[in-house]
């Protein structure tokens, strides 16, 4: 018998969608290339609308207990406060942004999947072929390099690609994409926390470029520095020196648990639905990590897609509903990309007069409660709260 749904990609987005569909009685298989979970912190920010979506599984209390609620955003420049943005009024249920390493989020979601169907997650497989006859999708998968097992051929009513920015399914199916690059490069790392509030994100708006700092569980803090060129082989000592030069705070290089460099690009698929194949998450829309919207955007894709899929596999497939989903989520991706571009613009280097003018504008906005709240809602994706 064909399955109801195959999901390619067992990251946070694919696991969430699988858990929701399994709870609603669908038969699901997840094909995940990795054999083991990446223990680096990776994506850390869970915004209130996504946390509400995750709570459909009843796991919000576990997520919050494992993470650090960020309750304010603080802007600092040249050692002086520029403005504070409280998150207390942004959401009735979750008035904060939750900081939680991605591997812990994935662990909690994987437990939900296993509780519903212990055989749903197939690790160590990569897709090599996809064919759709309009009624069913046939997926051919082979063991990933170094993984045991043999080739698999799986038939399903629907296929969801949640396999990331370099989506194999997207390429195999020929979904066209538009790519955009930016002159922004970053170096980030996690270090032992010291000297900053443990419930605040702090943005250092400096002339040489922004430095961002976020609390993490376990007495750690993430530091992110904007660079004018790719970081190359920079390490913890280099990042600690950059942070100290711009902010006066010096993370201890010996305490570093993760270091990563990235350059920014965006990739948007204008079409994300082709019959019974659907793209979600980074497979549909890769945007800048600055602002932490990407993973959240994927969860909200899955939130909106799940009820459509339940109806489809029960014989009530509605093409118009999928077109509406596709258009709605594309517009959400455009909004998120625009917000990320604003975030990056605010962090670019400025000469002293322009820096003073920008800081003055931010100080004025922060002092106006209605505008402060509006900006806080934008930064925490509240426009996505209604599913």
C-alpha positions in Angstrom: 0.0 0.0 0.0 1.3 3.5 -0.8 2.1 5.7 2.1 0.1 8.9 2.6 3.1 11.2 2.8 6.9 11.0 2.3 8.9 13.9 3.8 12.5 14.4 2.5 14.5 16.1 5.2 14.5 15.2 8.9 15.5 18.6 10.3 13.3 20.7 12.5 10.8 21.5 9.8 10.4 18.0 8.4 10.2 16.5 11.9 7.5 19.0 13.0 5.4 18.3 9.9 5.7 14.6 10.3 4.7 14.7 14.0 1.6 16.8 13.2 0.5 14.5 10.4 1.2 11.3 12.4 -1.0 12.7 15.2 -3.8 13.2 12.6 -3.6 9.5 11.6 -1.6 9.7 8.4 1.1 7.2 7.4 4.4 9.1 7.0 8.0 8.3 6.3 10.9 10.8 6.6 14.1 10.3 4.6 17.0 11.9 6.4 20.5 11.9 5.0 22.3 12.3 8.3 22.9 9.3 10.6 23.5 11.4 13.7 22.3 14.8 14.8 24.7 17.7 14.5 25.5 18.7 18.1 26.4 22.3 17.2 23.9 24.9 18.3 23.1 26.2 14.7 19.7 27.9 14.5 18.7 29.1 18.0 15.8 31.6 17.8 12.2 30.4 18.1 9.7 33.3 17.6 6.3 33.4 19.3 4.2 32.4 16.3 6.4 29.4 15.7 6.4 28.4 19.4 2.6 28.5 19.3 2.6 26.2 16.2 5.0 23.8 18.0 2.7 23.8 20.9 0.1 22.0 18.8 2.3 19.0 19.8 2.2 20.0 23.4 6.0 20.5 23.6 6.2 24.2 24.3 6.8 23.7 28.0 9.7 21.3 27.3 11.2 23.7 24.8 10.9 26.6 27.2 12.3 24.6 30.1 15.3 23.7 27.9 16.0 27.1 26.5 16.5 30.8 27.5 13.6 33.2 27.0 14.9 36.5 25.6 12.6 39.2 26.9 14.3 42.3 25.7 16.4 43.6 22.9 19.0 46.2 23.7 20.9 48.5 21.3 24.3 49.8 22.4 26.8 52.0 20.7 30.2 53.3 21.8 29.5 52.0 25.3 26.2 53.9 25.7 22.6 52.6 25.6 20.7 53.6 22.4 17.4 51.9 23.1 15.6 49.0 24.7 12.9 46.9 23.1 10.8 44.9 25.5 8.9 41.8 24.2 6.4 41.7 27.0 3.5 43.0 24.9 4.2 41.1 21.6 2.3 37.9 22.5 -0.2 36.8 25.1 1.1 33.2 25.2 4.8 33.6 24.6 6.1 37.2 25.3 9.7 36.4 24.4 12.0 34.9 21.8 13.2 31.5 22.9 16.9 30.7 22.5 17.5 27.0 22.1 20.2 25.1 20.2 18.8 23.4 17.1 19.9 19.9 18.2 17.7 20.1 21.3 14.8 21.3 19.3 15.3 18.4 16.9 15.6 15.9 19.7 12.2 16.9 21.2 10.6 16.8 17.8 12.1 13.4 17.0 10.8 12.0 20.3 7.3 13.1 19.1 7.7 11.3 15.8 9.0 8.1 17.5 6.2 8.1 20.0 3.6 8.1 17.1 5.5 5.7 14.8 8.9 4.3 15.7 9.6 3.4 12.1 8.7 6.7 10.5 12.2 8.2 10.5 14.6 6.5 8.1 18.2 7.8 8.6 21.1 7.6 6.2 19.2 7.8 3.0 19.5 10.4 0.2 17.0 10.8 -2.7 18.2 10.1 -6.2 15.0 10.1 -8.2 11.4 11.4 -8.0 8.5 10.7 -10.4 4.9 11.7 -10.1 2.1 10.3 -12.2 -0.5 12.7 -10.8 -2.0 10.2 -8.4 1.1 9.0 -6.6 4.8 10.0 -6.2 7.6 7.4 -6.5 10.7 8.2 -4.6 14.0 6.3 -5.1 16.5 6.6 -2.3 20.0 5.1 -1.8 22.1 4.9 1.4 24.1 8.1 2.0 27.9 7.7 1.9 29.0 5.6 4.9 25.5 4.5 5.7 24.3 0.9 5.8 21.3 -0.4 4.0 20.1 -0.9 0.4 18.2 1.2 -2.1 14.6 2.0 -1.3 11.6 2.7 -3.6 8.7 4.3 -1.8 5.3 5.2 -3.2 3.2 7.9 -1.5 0.1 10.0 -2.2 2.2 13.2 -1.5 5.8 14.3 -1.2 7.1 17.2 0.8 10.6 18.5 0.3 12.0 19.9 3.6 15.6 19.1 2.6 17.1 22.6 2.9 18.5 25.3 0.8 20.3 22.9 -1.5 17.2 20.8 -2.0 17.6 17.7 -4.1 13.9 17.3 -4.6 13.6 20.8 -5.8 16.3 20.3 -8.4 15.0 16.9 -9.5 11.5 18.3 -10.0 12.8 21.4 -11.8 11.3 24.0 -9.6 12.8 27.4 -10.8 14.4 29.6 -8.2 15.7 33.2 -8.0 18.9 33.8 -6.1 20.2 37.0 -4.7 23.6 37.6 -3.0 24.5 40.3 -0.5 27.8 42.1 0.5 27.4 40.8 4.0 29.7 38.3 5.7 29.6 37.1 9.3 31.7 35.2 11.8 29.8 33.7 14.8 30.7 31.6 17.8 29.4 30.4 21.2 31.4 31.2 24.3 31.0 31.3 28.1 28.7 34.1 29.1 30.0 37.1 31.1 28.9 40.6 31.8 25.7 40.8 29.8 22.0 40.3 30.9 21.0 36.6 30.6 17.6 37.4 29.2 18.6 40.1 26.6 19.7 40.1 23.1 22.3 42.9 22.7 23.1 44.7 19.5 26.3 46.7 19.4 25.8 49.3 16.6 29.4 50.2 15.9 31.1 52.1 13.1 33.0 49.1 11.8 29.8 47.0 11.7 27.3 45.4 14.0 28.1 42.9 16.7 25.2 40.8 18.0 25.1 38.8 21.2 22.4 36.3 22.4 22.1 34.2 25.5 22.2 30.4 25.2 21.4 27.7 27.7 24.2 26.3 29.8 25.8 29.6 30.6 26.8 30.3 27.0 26.4 33.3 24.7 26.5 33.6 21.0 28.5 36.4 19.4 28.0 37.4 15.7 30.3 39.9 14.0 29.6 41.5 10.6 32.6 41.5 8.3 33.5 43.2 5.1 34.8 40.1 3.4 34.5 36.3 4.0 36.1 35.2 7.2 38.2 32.5 5.6 39.9 30.3 8.3 39.2 32.6 11.2 39.0 30.9 14.6 37.8 31.6 18.2 40.8 33.9 18.9 40.0 36.0 15.9 36.3 36.3 16.8 37.1 37.2 20.4 39.5 39.9 19.2 36.9 41.4 16.9 34.3 41.4 19.6 36.7 43.1 22.0 37.8 45.7 19.5 34.3 46.8 18.7 32.5 46.4 22.0 35.0 46.2 24.9 33.7 42.7 25.8 36.1 39.9 25.3 34.8 36.3 25.2 37.2 33.7 26.4 38.5 31.8 23.4 39.2 28.8 25.5 35.5 28.5 26.3 34.4 28.4 22.6 32.1 25.5 21.7 31.2 26.5 18.1 32.7 28.7 15.4 31.1 29.3 12.0 31.4 31.8 9.2 28.8 32.5 6.5 28.1 34.8 3.6 24.5 35.8 2.9 22.3 34.9 0.0 18.6 34.3 -0.6 16.9 31.7 -2.7 13.2 31.9 -3.4 11.2 29.3 -5.4 8.3 31.2 -7.0 6.4 27.9 -7.4 6.4 25.6 -4.4 3.5 23.3 -5.4 3.6 20.9 -8.4 0.6 18.5 -8.2 1.3 16.3 -5.2 4.8 17.6 -4.5 5.3 20.6 -2.1 8.4 22.5 -1.1 8.6 24.0 2.5 11.3 25.6 4.6 14.7 26.5 3.1 13.9 24.3 0.1 11.2 26.9 -0.7 12.8 30.1 0.6 16.4 30.5 1.9 16.8 33.9 3.6 19.5 35.6 5.6 20.1 34.1 9.0 20.3 37.6 10.5 17.1 38.0 12.4 16.6 34.3 12.9 13.5 33.9 10.7 14.3 31.0 8.4 13.6 28.0 10.7 10.5 29.7 12.0 9.2 30.4 8.5 9.5 26.7 7.7 7.5 25.7 10.8 4.8 28.1 9.7 4.8 26.6 6.2 4.2 23.2 7.8 1.5 24.6 10.1 -0.5 25.9 7.1 0.2 22.8 4.9 -0.8 20.1 7.4 -4.5 20.5 7.3 -4.5 20.6 3.4 -2.6 17.3 3.3 -5.0 15.7 5.8 -7.9 16.6 3.5 -6.0 15.5 0.4 -5.2 12.0 1.6 -8.9 11.6 2.7 -10.0 12.2 -0.9 -10.8 15.9 -0.6 -7.9 17.4 -2.5 -8.5 21.0 -3.3 -6.1 22.5 -5.9 -7.4 26.0 -5.2 -6.4 25.7 -1.5 -2.9 24.7 -2.5 -2.6 27.7 -4.8 -3.7 29.9 -2.0 -1.1 28.2 0.3 1.6 28.7 -2.3 0.8 32.4 -2.7 0.4 33.1 1.0 3.7 31.5 1.9 5.5 33.2 -0.9 4.3 36.5 0.4 5.4 35.5 3.9 8.9 34.7 2.5 9.1 38.1 0.8 8.2 39.8 4.0 10.8 37.8 5.9 13.4 38.6 3.2 12.7 42.3 3.4 13.0 42.2 7.2 16.3 40.4 7.0 17.6 43.0 4.5 16.6 45.8 6.9 18.4 43.9 9.7 21.6 43.7 7.6 21.4 47.3 6.5 21.2 48.4 10.1 24.4 46.4 10.8 26.6 47.7 8.0 29.6 50.0 8.7 29.0 53.7 8.8 31.2 56.8 9.2 30.9 58.6 12.5 28.4 61.3 11.4 26.0 58.7 9.8 26.4 56.4 12.8 25.4 59.2 15.1 22.4 60.0 12.9 21.3 56.4 12.8 21.6 56.0 16.5 19.6 59.1 17.1 16.8 57.8 14.9 16.8 54.4 16.8 16.9 56.2 20.1 13.8 58.3 19.1 11.9 55.2 17.9 12.7 53.3 21.1 11.3 56.2 23.2 8.0 56.2 21.3 6.0 53.3 22.9 3.7 52.6 20.0 6.5 52.6 17.4 8.7 50.5 19.8 6.0 47.9 20.1 5.4 47.9 16.3 9.1 47.3 15.6 9.2 44.6 18.3 6.3 42.8 16.6 8.1 43.0 13.3 11.3 41.6 14.7 9.4 38.7 16.3 7.3 37.7 13.3 4.0 38.6 14.8 2.6 39.2 11.3 2.7 35.4 11.0 0.7 34.7 14.2 -2.6 34.0 12.5 -2.5 30.6 10.7 
